Amino acid sequence: MQKNNYLLFSLFLVLGFTQGIKAERTSGFCSLTEEEKGKEVLALYPQVNFYCKEVSPLRNKIWIDVWVKTNDLYDGIKLKEKSKVYDENLKVIGKVSTAFNPMKIMETKDTMIHLVLAGYLEKSCSDQTFICEKELSTLLDKAANNEKKSFFEAYLKKYQLFETKENAEYTSYLLVQPNFTKQLLEPRLLMVFYKDELIAIFHTNELPVKKYDSIEMGSEYKMIYNSKFSEHTKMEMVEIYKRKLE
C-alpha cells in the first residue's frame, strides 16, 4: 500500500502542482482553520482549487499547494501573518491571517518556496457547481445503458481524471483525495471502462445513481456497476481498484 500511495503522491507532484488537477474549488472568500472549530489562519480567495476529504456534516478537511515568498517563511517552518500565498502561476489566492506551519515544504525556486497546506473549510464554501460526484450523478441519470466514454469526455477533462491503460480491454480514470494521517493521496473516484464502455465506478463519497447496481466493498469504498457483466468481470474491476490502494 505504501508503494502505490507514494506513486499517487508522486503523481500529485508531477501533475497536480504543475497542471492544476482539480477536485473542488472555493465558491467565494473562505476561511481556512487549522483545527476543525478553530480560528481562521488563511483567507482564501474565490475559485481556488483544492483537494478535500469529508470529516463532518459541516466541514471538509482540505489539502492545497501554494507558493510563498522565501522571506515569508521564517525559521523555515512557519508562515508569517499577512503574507500572501500564490498558485503555480504566481497568482495571489489567499492571505495568511495568523502565523501557522505548512504540512509539507516541497521545494525552493529562486525567491519562492512551494508548500502544501492543510486545514478545515466549511462545506458551504465549496462551489456546488464543481463537485465531481454531484455532476457525475447528474450525467449518469442522463446516460444511456452501457454508455460510451465519449459521453463523459467533457467531465473527464473538467476534473482532469488521470487515465491509466490497465490492459488491452480496460481503461481507468482516477481522482484522488488526501490521507492526512499518512500525508499521501488515495482514490476518491475511479471510473472503469471496458472496451470504451463504462462498466464500473468506485467511490468513497455519496454517488446516487439509478441505472447501475450498487454494492459496498467493505467500509472504505463502494462500487456501482453494470449488472450485465459476469461475477468474473466484477472481480477483475475490483482488482483494478485494489491496485490503486496497494
N, C-alpha and C positions, 0 to 999 in steps of 0.2 A: 504493500500500500504506500509506503514512504517513497518508493521509487517513482510510481506514477504520479503521486501528489507533487513530487519535485518537478516532474515533467510538466504538469499542469501549471505550476508556478513559473517555470521557465517559459512556457507558452505565454503567460501573462506578461513576463518581462519583454519578450520579443514582439508580441502583438499588442497587448493592452497598453503598454507605455508608449509605443511608437505610432500606433494607428488608431488608438482611442476606441477599443472594443467597448460596446455599450451594454449595460444591464438595466440600469434605471437612471433617472435624472431628476434634479430638483425642479419643482413647479414654480418656485419664486425664491425670495430671500428666505434662507433657512438657518436654523441654529443647530450646530453640532455640539454635543456634550460628550465628555469623557466617560461619565457614569450615566446609567440609564435614566436617573432622575436628577442629574447634576446640573450645574450652571453651564452656560454657553462658553465654549473655548474657541470656536471658529464660526464666523458668519459666512455662509456660502451664498453665492450669487445664483440667479436663475439659470436653468439649463446646464447645470454641472452634472456630468456623468459620474456614476459610482456603482460599485458592486455592493450588494447587501444581502443580509440574511434576516428572516423574521425571528424576533426574540420575544415579542409580546403582542397582544392585540392592538397596542397603540404605537409601538416603536419598532424600527428596524435597526440592526447594527450594520454600519456601512464601512466600506474599505475604499479609499480614494488615493490616487497617486498625484503628487503635486511637485512643483519646483519652487524653491525659495532662494533668495539671495544668500550667499555664503555668510555674510556678517549678520544675518537674521537668525542664525542657529548658534547660540552662544554655548561655550564649553563643549561644542559638538554634540549636544544631547537635547537641547530644549529650544523650542521656537519662541522668539521674543513676542511680547504683546505688541499689537498694532502692526506687525509685519504682514506683508501681502503674500498670498500664495498664488501660483501660476499653473496653467496646464502645460502640456508638451509644446504648445505653440507660443508659450510665454504670454498668454492672455490671462489677466487677473481674474480669478474665480472665487476669491474669498479673502477674508482678513481675520487675523488672529485676535480674539477678544481677551483671552487670558493665556499666559505662557503655559505651554504643555509639551510633552515629549512625543515625538513621532513613533509609530510602531516599528518601522524599519528605515534605515538610511541606505539607499541603493547605490548612488554614485555621485561624483562631483565632476562638473564640466565648467571650466573657466571660473566664473564668479557665481555659479548656480549649483545648488545641491538638490538631488532627486530624493524625495521621501515618500513613504507610504503612511497615511494617517488612518486611524480607526476611531470610531465613536458611534454615538446613537443619534438617530434622526426620527422625528415623528413621522408616522406613515402618511399623514395628511400632507407632508411636504414632498412626497413622491408624485411626479407628473403622472396622472391617471391615464393619459394617452400614450404612455411609454412604459407599460407593464407587460412583459413578454407573455406571461400566462394568460392574462386578460385578453390580449389581442389574438393569441393563438386559439383560445376557446371560441371567440367570435368567428375566426376563419374556419374552424372545424365544423361549426354549425352550418356554414355555407358550402362546405366542401361536398363533392360527390363521394360515393363509396369508392374506396381504393384510389383516392386522389393522387395525381401525379405531382412530381416535385415542382414542375413549372408553376403550379398554383401557389406555391409557398415561396417563390423566388424573392419577391419584394420583402417578405417577412424575414427571410434568412439574411438578406442584405442589410435590412434596417438594424437588426440586432447583432449582425456580424457573427453568427454562429460558426464555430470552427469546423471545417469539413475534414473528415477522415475517410479514405477508401479502405474499408475494413477487409474486403477481399473482392473477388470478381463480381459478387452478387449484391453485397451490402455496402451502403454508404451511410455514415452517421454525421450529425451536426450537433455540436456541443456548445452550451452556455454554462459558465461556471459561477460559483458563489464562494465566499471565503469561509474557511475554517479558522476562526480567530485563535483558538487554543494552540493549534499547530502552525499558525501563520502560513497556511497553504490554501490553494484553491481546489474545490471539489465540484462535481457535477451538480448543476441546478436543473438543467433541462437537456435531454438528449433525444433527438428525433432520428429514427432509423428508417431508411428507405431500402426496399428490396427491388432491384431492377427498376428504379425510378418511381416506385410506388410506396407511399407512406404506409408502413405496417405497424409501427410502434412508437410510443413516446414515453420516456421515463421522466418522472418529475418529482421534486421534493415539496413544492408549494401546490396549493389547490389549483386544479385544472379541470373545470366542469366540461363534460362532453356528453353527446347523445348518441352518436353513430358508432362509437367504439366501445368495446368492453373494457372494464377496469378491474385491476387486481392489485392488492397490496403485496409488496415483496419485502416482508419484514417491516421493521419500524422506521427505516431510513428513507425509503422511496416507494413510489407507486408506478405502475405501468398501465397504460391504455394501449390496446392492440386490436388489430383486425382479426376477428374471430374465424375467418375462413381458413387461416393457416393452421398447420398441424401443431401438436404439442412439441414435436422436434424443432420446428421453426421457432416457436416461442422460446425454447431453451437456447437456441442459437442467439436470439436477440438479447436474452438475459446475460449470456456470456460476453457479448459486446459491451454491455453496460458494466459488468463486473471488471472488465479490463480497464475501465476508466477509474476504478476505485483501488485496484491492487497496487 
